[in-house]
Amino acid sequence: MRIAFFDSGIGGLSVLHHAMKILPQEEFIFYADEDNVPYGTKSPEEVLDCVDAAFKFLIAQRVGAIVVACNTATSVAVKIMREKYSLPIIGMEPALKLALDTFPNRKVLVTATAITITGEKIQRLIKNLHAENLSELKALPELVEFAERQEFNSAAVEKYLRGELATYDWEKFSSLVLGCTHFNYFKDTLRKILPPHVKILDGNAGTINELIRRTKIKSAQAENLSVEFFYSGRRVTDSAELARLEKFLIRLDKMEAIE
C-alpha cells in the first residue's frame, strides 16, 4: 500500500521511522510542509488551509491512507478531512491514556504546541479519561524550531528545557508525554533533566497500530524499503537535503530506546 505521512515539518519523521520498522514492505511518502512550518503558532484557520492543500496533493499521488503525523494538524483538521475524503486518515493523539493505564493515579505532564494545548481535542481527551486532576499541559514551542535546524542537545536546548520544566514537583508525576512529534528528537536531553522515575512517552506506536487496524495491512519482511520525500509538494531529490533527512532518521534510531 502507498501510505502518506504528513507533518508541518520533520517531526513526523519519528512516526514514519516507526512505520518503516514495523511495515517495511509498504510504499511510503513523507510530506513535510516546510514552506509553512511551524503550525503551532498559526491560527486554526491557517493550519486548516495548509492541511487542505497538503491533502489535495497527497490524494493526487494515489495514496491508500494518510497518517497525519502532527498533533497540531490532527487537533485542527483531521475531523474535517475525514468528512471530505473517504480513505483512511489516521491522526495523532498524545499518549495520555497510555500514561494513565501504565501508572494509575499518578500525574502526567503533557507537552505540545500552544495550539494543541489550547485546542478542544485535548480537553475532550482529558475529560473522557477523567484525568482533570491527573494531567497538566505545557507548551514547548521553541523545541519545534530547535528540531527544524537540527539543534538537538546543545546548551541552548538544555537551558530552555530546564527553564520550562523547573517549576514542577516531579515527585508527583509518573511521566512526561510528548504531544508533538518534533519533541521526539530531544529524549536524551529530557532524560538528563527528568528524575529517573519519570518516563518519557509518545504516541508513535499507538498511531501505527491504528494504521494497521484501519487498513488491515500486516507486517512482513521486505528487501527494498521505498520512501519518497516531499517538501510542500516538491519532491526532494537534492543529495544534500536527502543526507539531512537521513541525519534525522539516524537521530531517531538513537532516541528510540530512551524512556
QUIHU-V239969 format. One record per run of one state. SS is the DSSP state (a for helix, b for strand, c for the rest). FROM is the first residue (numbers start at 0). TO is the last residue. If there is no record, write none. Layout:
ss=SS from=FROM to=TO
ss=SS from=FROM to=TO
//
This chain:
ss=c from=0 to=0
ss=b from=1 to=6
ss=c from=7 to=11
ss=a from=12 to=21
ss=c from=22 to=25
ss=b from=26 to=31
ss=c from=32 to=42
ss=a from=43 to=59
ss=c from=60 to=63
ss=b from=64 to=67
ss=c from=68 to=69
ss=a from=70 to=83
ss=c from=84 to=86
ss=b from=87 to=89
ss=c from=90 to=94
ss=a from=95 to=101
ss=c from=102 to=105
ss=b from=106 to=111
ss=c from=112 to=112
ss=a from=113 to=116
ss=c from=117 to=118
ss=a from=119 to=127
ss=c from=128 to=133
ss=b from=134 to=138
ss=c from=139 to=140
ss=a from=141 to=147
ss=c from=148 to=153
ss=a from=154 to=164
ss=c from=165 to=168
ss=a from=169 to=171
ss=b from=172 to=177
ss=c from=178 to=179
ss=a from=180 to=192
ss=c from=193 to=197
ss=b from=198 to=201
ss=c from=202 to=202
ss=a from=203 to=214
ss=c from=215 to=224
ss=b from=225 to=230
ss=c from=231 to=232
ss=b from=233 to=234
ss=c from=235 to=237
ss=a from=238 to=254
ss=c from=255 to=258
//
